[in-house]
Amino acid sequence: MRVTVRITAILAAMLAFSGTASAASIGGWRQTGHATVDIKFSNEGIATLRLPGEPPELVYRGSGAIPQAQLDKGWGHVGDVDSHRGYLVDAYQNTRDVPAPNKMFLVTTPAGQTYEYVHKLTPEEPPANANSAVAITPDGRWLVAAALGELDRLFVFPAPLTGTGGSLELSGHVTLDTKIRNAQGCDFVSERKLLCATSDPYNDLYPTSFQLLEIDLARPVRGHDVRAHVRSLGQVPLVSTCPGLFVTEGVDYDAPTGELRVEVVAPSPCNTVTDVYTFRRS
């Protein structure tokens, strides 16, 4: 039965398309906009950067725009980025060694300085695709990181926003009451609520594939284990004239405007741009 369910979900994802990105609603979030960005610079992540005295800026991350300094050290994959008070935190994966022995968080300060914080993977962490997304807690004290594959927990680290680089140790977990698969982007919408978008092509965990997941924490993240309830708000927009498998990428929630953005990459050969869908609470 599970095999049948998975095949049905994959076929549905391959056939889901329309000529235009029509407005949609997902679990209380109403689509209010749609834009496209060159895939080279945007197919991995998105965040709203707010620097003091400057207008807000949408920052994108793409596989073709990783700085040479990081590539030279083996950091060949960047995930979904997040921002807090002018700081940016990027999630990097080591692609030189397989399986990867560590992952890295790159902090960019409001002044443009960059510092690497390397975390040696523990046995409980997936050895490959080990750093798909990072979300900074609203108080700026903690990082919550996701990974590809099937997970029953997210990983909590101290937010290293004021140091100058070094190592980073695991502090705790967000323990999920339902597993998630291929979480590509996450962001906090409040101190006890995360939204994550998945590139899950199956519907055995939730009613639809490619879910926008709401993760409700029992209490705010404080560096220790915390339980969380997961529910699917529905399927992210799958809009293309090209049949095939989509890829969901970054998630960004901008608290001052209340805008939620979700990135989706269409199947080839329509994958020259990343679709960025904007939502507001209904």
C-alpha positions as CSV (number, residue, x, y, z in Angstrom):
1,M,0.0,0.0,0.0
2,R,2.8,2.5,0.8
3,V,4.4,1.9,-2.6
4,T,1.1,2.7,-4.3
5,V,0.6,5.8,-2.2
6,R,4.1,7.1,-3.1
7,I,3.7,6.4,-6.8
8,T,0.4,8.2,-6.8
9,A,2.0,11.2,-5.1
10,I,4.9,11.4,-7.5
11,L,2.6,11.2,-10.5
12,A,0.5,14.0,-9.1
13,A,3.5,16.2,-8.5
14,M,4.7,15.5,-12.1
15,L,1.4,16.5,-13.6
16,A,0.7,19.5,-11.5
17,F,1.0,22.6,-13.7
18,S,-0.8,25.6,-15.1
19,G,0.1,28.4,-17.4
20,T,0.2,31.1,-14.8
21,A,0.9,31.4,-11.1
22,S,-2.7,32.0,-10.0
23,A,-3.5,33.1,-6.4
24,A,-3.9,30.4,-3.9
25,S,-4.5,29.9,-0.2
26,I,-2.5,27.5,2.1
27,G,-3.8,26.8,5.6
28,G,-4.7,30.4,6.5
29,W,-2.1,32.0,4.3
30,R,-3.4,33.8,1.2
31,Q,-1.1,34.3,-1.9
32,T,-0.6,38.0,-2.6
33,G,2.3,37.9,-5.1
34,H,4.6,36.0,-7.4
35,A,8.0,36.9,-8.8
36,T,10.9,35.1,-10.6
37,V,14.6,35.3,-9.9
38,D,17.6,34.0,-11.9
39,I,18.1,30.4,-10.6
40,K,21.8,30.7,-10.3
41,F,21.5,33.1,-7.4
42,S,18.2,32.0,-5.8
43,N,17.7,28.2,-6.0
44,E,18.7,27.5,-2.3
45,G,17.4,30.2,0.0
46,I,15.8,33.6,0.8
47,A,15.8,36.0,3.7
48,T,14.8,39.6,4.4
49,L,17.9,41.6,5.5
50,R,17.2,44.8,7.5
51,L,20.3,46.9,8.0
52,P,20.2,50.0,10.3
53,G,19.2,53.1,8.4
54,E,18.6,51.2,5.1
55,P,15.5,49.9,3.4
56,P,14.8,46.1,3.7
57,E,16.5,43.9,1.1
58,L,15.6,40.4,-0.1
59,V,18.8,38.3,0.0
60,Y,18.9,35.1,-2.1
61,R,21.2,32.2,-2.0
62,G,22.1,30.0,-5.0
63,S,24.3,27.1,-5.9
64,G,26.1,29.1,-8.5
65,A,27.0,32.0,-6.2
66,I,29.0,30.4,-3.3
67,P,32.0,32.5,-2.4
68,Q,35.3,31.1,-3.7
69,A,36.7,31.2,-0.1
70,Q,34.1,28.7,1.0
71,L,34.4,26.5,-2.1
72,D,38.1,26.2,-1.6
73,K,37.5,24.7,1.8
74,G,35.0,22.2,0.5
75,W,31.8,24.0,1.4
76,G,30.1,23.3,-1.9
77,H,26.4,23.5,-0.9
78,V,24.5,26.3,0.7
79,G,21.0,25.9,2.1
80,D,18.3,28.3,3.2
81,V,19.6,31.5,4.8
82,D,18.1,33.5,7.7
83,S,18.6,37.0,9.1
84,H,18.3,38.8,12.4
85,R,19.0,42.5,13.2
86,G,21.2,42.9,10.2
87,Y,23.1,39.6,10.6
88,L,22.9,36.8,8.1
89,V,23.4,33.1,8.9
90,D,24.0,30.6,6.1
91,A,23.8,26.8,6.3
92,Y,26.7,25.1,4.5
93,Q,27.4,21.5,3.7
94,N,30.8,19.9,3.1
95,T,30.7,18.3,-0.3
96,R,34.4,17.4,-0.5
97,D,34.2,14.5,1.8
98,V,31.5,11.9,1.5
99,P,30.0,11.2,4.0
100,A,30.5,14.8,5.2
101,P,32.2,14.9,8.7
102,N,30.9,18.3,9.6
103,K,28.7,21.3,8.6
104,M,29.2,25.0,8.9
105,F,27.3,28.1,9.6
106,L,28.6,31.3,8.0
107,V,27.8,34.5,9.8
108,T,27.8,37.8,8.0
109,T,27.7,40.8,10.2
110,P,25.9,44.1,9.4
111,A,29.4,45.5,8.5
112,G,29.9,42.8,5.9
113,Q,32.5,40.7,7.9
114,T,32.1,36.9,7.6
115,Y,33.0,34.2,10.2
116,E,32.8,30.5,9.9
117,Y,31.4,28.3,12.7
118,V,32.1,24.6,12.1
119,H,30.0,21.8,13.7
120,K,31.3,18.2,13.8
121,L,28.4,16.0,13.1
122,T,27.1,13.7,15.8
123,P,26.0,10.1,15.1
124,E,22.4,11.2,15.2
125,E,22.8,13.7,12.4
126,P,22.4,12.7,8.7
127,P,25.9,12.4,7.3
128,A,24.9,13.7,3.8
129,N,22.8,16.7,2.9
130,A,23.4,17.7,6.5
131,N,22.5,21.4,6.4
132,S,19.5,22.3,4.3
133,A,18.2,25.2,6.3
134,V,18.7,27.4,9.3
135,A,16.2,29.5,11.3
136,I,17.2,32.1,13.9
137,T,14.9,32.3,17.0
138,P,13.1,35.7,17.3
139,D,15.2,36.6,20.4
140,G,18.4,36.0,18.3
141,R,19.9,33.5,20.8
142,W,19.5,30.2,19.0
143,L,19.7,28.5,15.6
144,V,17.4,25.7,14.6
145,A,18.8,23.7,11.7
146,A,17.1,21.2,9.3
147,A,18.5,18.5,7.1
148,L,17.4,16.5,4.1
149,G,16.0,13.0,4.5
150,E,13.4,11.8,7.0
151,L,13.7,13.4,10.4
152,D,12.0,13.2,13.7
153,R,13.9,16.2,15.1
154,L,15.5,19.5,14.3
155,F,18.8,20.5,15.7
156,V,19.4,23.5,18.1
157,F,22.7,25.5,18.3
158,P,23.7,28.7,20.1
159,A,23.4,31.6,17.6
160,P,27.0,32.8,17.2
161,L,26.1,36.4,16.1
162,T,28.8,38.2,18.1
163,G,31.9,36.1,17.9
164,T,34.7,35.8,15.3
165,G,34.4,32.1,14.3
166,G,35.3,28.8,15.7
167,S,33.4,25.6,16.6
168,L,29.8,25.1,17.3
169,E,28.3,22.4,19.6
170,L,24.8,20.9,19.5
171,S,22.7,22.3,22.3
172,G,19.4,20.4,22.0
173,H,16.6,19.3,19.7
174,V,13.1,20.2,18.5
175,T,11.5,16.8,18.9
176,L,8.7,16.3,16.3
177,D,5.6,14.3,16.9
178,T,5.4,13.4,13.2
179,K,8.3,12.9,10.9
180,I,9.1,15.3,8.2
181,R,11.0,14.7,4.9
182,N,13.4,16.9,3.0
183,A,12.8,20.2,4.8
184,Q,14.4,22.7,2.5
185,G,13.5,26.0,4.1
186,C,12.3,27.1,7.6
187,D,11.6,30.3,9.4
188,F,10.1,31.4,12.7
189,V,6.8,33.3,12.6
190,S,6.7,33.6,16.4
191,E,8.8,32.3,19.3
192,R,6.8,29.1,19.4
193,K,6.0,28.6,15.8
194,L,8.1,27.5,12.8
195,L,7.0,27.2,9.1
196,C,9.0,24.8,7.0
197,A,8.6,23.9,3.3
198,T,9.5,20.4,2.1
199,S,10.6,18.8,-1.2
200,D,8.7,15.7,-0.1
201,P,7.3,14.1,-3.3
202,Y,5.2,11.6,-1.3
203,N,2.0,11.7,0.6
204,D,2.5,8.9,3.1
205,L,3.4,11.3,6.0
206,Y,0.8,14.0,5.2
207,P,-2.3,14.3,2.9
208,T,-0.3,16.1,0.2
209,S,3.2,16.1,-1.2
210,F,5.5,19.2,-1.1
211,Q,4.0,20.4,2.2
212,L,4.1,23.8,4.0
213,L,4.4,22.5,7.5
214,E,3.5,24.4,10.7
215,I,5.6,23.3,13.7
216,D,4.2,24.4,17.1
217,L,6.7,24.2,19.9
218,A,5.6,23.4,23.5
219,R,7.7,26.3,24.7
220,P,10.2,28.7,23.2
221,V,13.7,27.4,22.3
222,R,16.1,27.8,25.2
223,G,18.9,25.5,24.2
224,H,17.4,22.3,25.5
225,D,15.1,19.7,24.0
226,V,11.6,20.9,23.3
227,R,8.6,18.9,21.9
228,A,6.7,20.1,18.9
229,H,3.5,19.3,17.1
230,V,3.6,19.2,13.3
231,R,0.7,19.7,10.9
232,S,0.6,20.3,7.2
233,L,-1.1,23.5,6.0
234,G,-1.2,22.1,2.4
235,Q,0.8,21.9,-0.7
236,V,3.1,24.7,-1.9
237,P,2.3,26.1,-5.4
238,L,3.4,23.7,-8.1
239,V,2.9,25.9,-11.2
240,S,4.7,25.2,-14.5
241,T,4.1,24.4,-18.2
242,C,6.7,21.7,-17.8
243,P,5.8,18.3,-16.4
244,G,8.2,16.7,-14.0
245,L,9.3,16.9,-10.4
246,F,9.4,20.3,-8.6
247,V,11.9,21.4,-5.9
248,T,10.8,23.5,-2.9
249,E,13.6,25.7,-1.5
250,G,13.8,28.6,0.9
251,V,11.3,30.1,3.3
252,D,11.3,33.7,4.7
253,Y,8.9,35.4,7.1
254,D,9.4,39.1,7.6
255,A,7.7,40.0,10.9
256,P,7.4,43.8,10.3
257,T,5.4,43.3,7.1
258,G,3.8,40.0,7.9
259,E,4.9,38.6,4.5
260,L,5.8,35.0,4.0
261,R,7.8,33.9,1.0
262,V,8.3,30.4,-0.4
263,E,10.7,29.4,-3.2
264,V,9.8,26.7,-5.7
265,V,11.9,25.5,-8.7
266,A,9.9,24.2,-11.7
267,P,10.9,21.0,-13.6
268,S,13.4,21.1,-16.4
269,P,13.6,22.8,-18.9
270,C,11.5,25.5,-17.1
271,N,14.0,25.7,-14.2
272,T,15.9,28.7,-15.5
273,V,14.3,30.8,-12.7
274,T,13.1,30.3,-9.1
275,D,9.5,31.1,-8.5
276,V,9.0,33.2,-5.3
277,Y,5.5,33.2,-3.9
278,T,4.4,35.8,-1.3
279,F,1.7,35.1,1.2
280,R,-0.1,37.0,4.0
281,R,-2.3,35.6,6.7
282,S,-5.9,35.4,5.5
